[in-house]
Amino acid sequence: MRKSERLLQLLVLLRGRRRASTANELANRLQVSERTIYRDIQSLQLSGVDIVGEAGVGYCLQPGSGIPPLMFNEKELEALVLGIRLVKGWADDEMCEAANTAQDKIKAVLPPQIQQAHEHKLTKYLVPDYKRQSHVKFSELIRSGIDSTIVIEIDYCDEKEKASTRRVKPLGMMFWGAKWTLVAWCQLRDDYRLFRLDRIEDAKLTDETFNSSASCSFEHYVQQYGPDISTGFWD
């Protein structure tokens, strides 16, 4: 990696964190030595970037510091567009529209020559829209319940084709590569339950709200899958 690219990546890391980052943390992320990080920090400071901190304590970027414009490389751009294709192939209409808007914004920040170079470029990575609507049934309503902490009532048919009506606290949604599932606290079972969206026959918001707790939350539920799964927004 060229030094100029490494310095830009270092700036990205510092800008994305609210607390000080140690040289060891930065070195691990960039796969270089701590000695290299110290030299890079010094280079950035000498160029006028307002970085505060010291060796052994950590470094952070001062709020409001000017940062040169950052540009996506080819692999980063392909990853972003692939992510947008995944949303458009497996998410509800509202999220698809948001993905289209995000793509327009990404294209808008690209220099004209890069925009032009990609206008007729073909991709080898497709995400077909295969029965998308059936996989995201009631997704927008469920997300509304999650965001507003409103209990929802669902008519559900399980894998044994047994029908039931449940009032649940919608906590989050998980995607398993082919199916979306609702993670909820079932008031009937008084425990966590998963409901596949394609098996929900009907759903509606109720007039009941709920509060999450240490033992009833999306974060608490996903802990059973291990520390590798995070509910952090940027993770």
C-alpha positions as CSV (number, residue, x, y, z in Angstrom):
1,M,0.0,0.0,0.0
2,R,1.3,3.4,-0.9
3,K,1.9,5.9,1.9
4,S,-0.7,8.3,0.5
5,E,-3.4,5.6,0.5
6,R,-2.4,4.6,4.0
7,L,-2.6,8.2,5.3
8,L,-6.1,8.5,3.8
9,Q,-7.2,5.3,5.5
10,L,-5.7,6.5,8.8
11,L,-7.7,9.7,8.5
12,V,-10.9,7.6,7.8
13,L,-10.3,5.5,11.0
14,L,-9.6,8.6,13.1
15,R,-12.7,10.4,11.8
16,G,-15.0,7.5,12.4
17,R,-14.1,7.2,16.1
18,R,-15.3,9.4,19.0
19,R,-12.6,8.2,21.4
20,A,-8.9,8.1,21.2
21,S,-7.4,5.2,19.2
22,T,-4.1,3.7,20.3
23,A,-1.2,3.1,17.9
24,N,-1.7,-0.6,18.4
25,E,-5.4,-0.5,17.4
26,L,-4.6,1.6,14.3
27,A,-1.6,-0.6,13.4
28,N,-3.8,-3.8,13.6
29,R,-6.5,-2.2,11.4
30,L,-4.0,-1.1,8.7
31,Q,-1.7,-4.1,9.1
32,V,1.4,-2.1,9.7
33,S,3.8,-1.6,12.6
34,E,3.2,0.8,15.5
35,R,6.4,2.6,14.4
36,T,4.8,3.2,11.0
37,I,1.7,4.7,12.7
38,Y,3.8,7.0,14.8
39,R,5.5,8.3,11.6
40,D,2.2,8.6,9.8
41,I,0.6,10.6,12.6
42,Q,3.6,12.9,12.6
43,S,3.3,13.4,8.8
44,L,-0.4,14.2,9.1
45,Q,0.3,16.7,11.9
46,L,3.1,18.4,9.9
47,S,0.7,18.7,7.0
48,G,-1.8,20.6,9.1
49,V,-4.3,17.9,10.2
50,D,-5.3,18.7,13.8
51,I,-4.6,15.4,15.5
52,V,-4.2,15.4,19.3
53,G,-2.7,12.7,21.5
54,E,0.5,11.0,22.3
55,A,2.3,7.6,22.2
56,G,0.9,5.2,24.8
57,V,-2.3,7.1,25.2
58,G,-4.0,7.3,21.8
59,Y,-4.8,9.8,19.1
60,C,-8.0,11.5,17.9
61,L,-9.0,14.0,15.4
62,Q,-10.2,17.4,16.7
63,P,-13.8,18.2,15.9
64,G,-14.2,20.4,12.9
65,S,-10.7,19.5,11.5
66,G,-10.4,19.9,7.8
67,I,-10.0,16.6,5.9
68,P,-9.1,16.3,2.2
69,P,-11.9,14.8,0.1
70,L,-11.8,11.0,0.2
71,M,-12.4,8.9,-2.9
72,F,-13.5,5.3,-3.3
73,N,-11.1,2.9,-5.0
74,E,-12.4,0.3,-7.5
75,K,-12.9,-2.5,-5.0
76,E,-14.7,-0.2,-2.5
77,L,-17.0,1.1,-5.2
78,E,-17.8,-2.4,-6.3
79,A,-18.6,-3.4,-2.7
80,L,-20.9,-0.4,-2.2
81,V,-22.8,-1.2,-5.4
82,L,-23.0,-4.9,-4.5
83,G,-24.5,-3.9,-1.2
84,I,-27.1,-1.7,-2.9
85,R,-27.9,-4.6,-5.3
86,L,-28.4,-6.9,-2.2
87,V,-30.9,-4.4,-0.7
88,K,-32.8,-4.0,-4.0
89,G,-33.0,-7.8,-4.3
90,W,-34.0,-8.7,-0.7
91,A,-35.5,-5.7,1.0
92,D,-38.9,-4.0,1.0
93,D,-39.9,-1.1,-1.4
94,E,-39.0,1.6,1.1
95,M,-35.5,0.3,1.6
96,C,-35.1,-0.2,-2.1
97,E,-36.0,3.4,-2.7
98,A,-33.5,4.5,-0.1
99,A,-30.8,2.3,-1.8
100,N,-31.5,4.0,-5.1
101,T,-31.2,7.4,-3.5
102,A,-27.9,6.3,-1.8
103,Q,-26.6,5.1,-5.2
104,D,-27.4,8.5,-6.7
105,K,-25.5,10.3,-4.0
106,I,-22.5,8.0,-4.4
107,K,-22.4,8.7,-8.1
108,A,-22.7,12.4,-7.5
109,V,-19.5,12.6,-5.5
110,L,-17.5,10.7,-8.2
111,P,-15.2,12.8,-10.4
112,P,-16.6,13.1,-14.0
113,Q,-14.0,10.9,-15.5
114,I,-14.8,8.0,-13.1
115,Q,-18.5,8.5,-13.7
116,Q,-18.0,8.3,-17.4
117,A,-15.7,5.2,-17.0
118,H,-18.5,3.3,-15.2
119,E,-21.4,4.4,-17.3
120,H,-21.0,1.4,-19.7
121,K,-19.1,-0.9,-17.4
122,L,-20.6,-4.4,-16.9
123,T,-20.7,-6.3,-13.6
124,K,-20.1,-10.0,-12.9
125,Y,-22.0,-9.8,-9.5
126,L,-25.8,-9.9,-9.8
127,V,-28.6,-10.3,-7.1
128,P,-31.7,-11.3,-9.0
129,D,-35.1,-10.1,-7.6
130,Y,-36.4,-13.7,-6.9
131,K,-39.9,-13.5,-5.4
132,R,-38.8,-10.5,-3.4
133,Q,-42.3,-9.4,-2.4
134,S,-43.1,-12.7,-0.8
135,H,-39.9,-12.6,1.3
136,V,-40.5,-9.1,2.6
137,K,-44.2,-9.3,3.4
138,F,-45.2,-6.7,6.0
139,S,-41.6,-5.6,6.3
140,E,-42.3,-1.9,6.3
141,L,-45.0,-2.3,9.0
142,I,-42.7,-4.4,11.1
143,R,-39.9,-2.0,10.8
144,S,-42.3,0.8,11.9
145,G,-43.2,-1.3,14.9
146,I,-39.5,-1.8,15.7
147,D,-38.6,1.8,15.3
148,S,-41.6,3.1,17.3
149,T,-41.6,0.3,19.9
150,I,-45.2,-0.6,19.1
151,V,-46.6,-4.1,19.7
152,I,-47.8,-5.8,16.6
153,E,-50.4,-8.5,16.1
154,I,-49.7,-11.2,13.5
155,D,-51.5,-14.1,12.0
156,Y,-48.8,-16.7,11.6
157,C,-48.6,-20.2,10.0
158,D,-45.6,-22.3,11.2
159,E,-43.7,-25.0,9.4
160,K,-46.3,-27.6,10.4
161,E,-49.0,-25.3,8.9
162,K,-50.4,-24.6,12.3
163,A,-52.1,-21.2,12.4
164,S,-52.0,-18.9,15.4
165,T,-52.5,-15.2,16.3
166,R,-49.8,-13.6,18.4
167,R,-49.2,-10.2,19.9
168,V,-45.4,-9.6,19.9
169,K,-42.9,-6.9,20.7
170,P,-40.9,-6.5,17.5
171,L,-37.2,-6.2,18.4
172,G,-35.3,-6.6,15.2
173,M,-35.0,-8.4,11.9
174,M,-32.4,-10.9,10.7
175,F,-31.5,-12.0,7.2
176,W,-30.4,-15.6,6.7
177,G,-29.4,-15.5,3.1
178,A,-32.8,-16.6,1.8
179,K,-35.3,-15.6,4.4
180,W,-36.0,-12.6,6.6
181,T,-37.1,-13.4,10.2
182,L,-38.6,-11.1,12.8
183,V,-37.0,-11.4,16.2
184,A,-39.7,-10.7,18.8
185,W,-40.8,-11.1,22.3
186,C,-43.9,-13.2,22.2
187,Q,-46.5,-12.3,24.8
188,L,-48.1,-15.7,24.5
189,R,-44.9,-17.6,25.2
190,D,-43.3,-14.9,27.4
191,D,-40.0,-15.5,25.6
192,Y,-38.1,-14.8,22.4
193,R,-39.5,-16.2,19.2
194,L,-38.5,-16.0,15.5
195,F,-41.2,-15.5,12.8
196,R,-40.4,-15.9,9.1
197,L,-41.9,-13.0,7.2
198,D,-43.0,-15.2,4.3
199,R,-45.2,-17.2,6.8
200,I,-47.0,-14.1,8.2
201,E,-50.5,-14.1,6.8
202,D,-51.5,-10.7,8.3
203,A,-50.0,-8.1,10.5
204,K,-51.2,-4.9,12.1
205,L,-49.9,-2.3,14.6
206,T,-51.7,-2.1,17.9
207,D,-52.2,0.8,20.3
208,E,-49.8,-0.8,22.8
209,T,-46.2,0.4,23.2
210,F,-43.3,-1.4,25.0
211,N,-39.9,-0.8,26.5
212,S,-36.8,-2.9,25.9
213,S,-34.9,-4.2,28.9
214,A,-31.6,-5.9,29.6
215,S,-33.3,-9.3,29.3
216,C,-35.7,-8.3,26.4
217,S,-33.9,-6.6,23.6
218,F,-32.5,-7.3,20.2
219,E,-29.0,-6.9,21.5
220,H,-29.6,-9.4,24.3
221,Y,-31.1,-11.9,21.8
222,V,-28.1,-11.9,19.4
223,Q,-25.6,-12.4,22.2
224,Q,-26.4,-16.1,22.0
225,Y,-24.7,-16.3,18.6
226,G,-21.4,-15.2,20.1
227,P,-19.3,-12.0,20.2
228,D,-18.6,-12.0,16.4
229,I,-22.2,-10.7,15.8
230,S,-22.6,-7.1,16.7
231,T,-25.6,-4.8,16.6
232,G,-23.3,-1.7,16.3
233,F,-24.5,0.5,13.4
234,W,-21.1,0.5,11.6
235,D,-20.1,-3.0,12.5
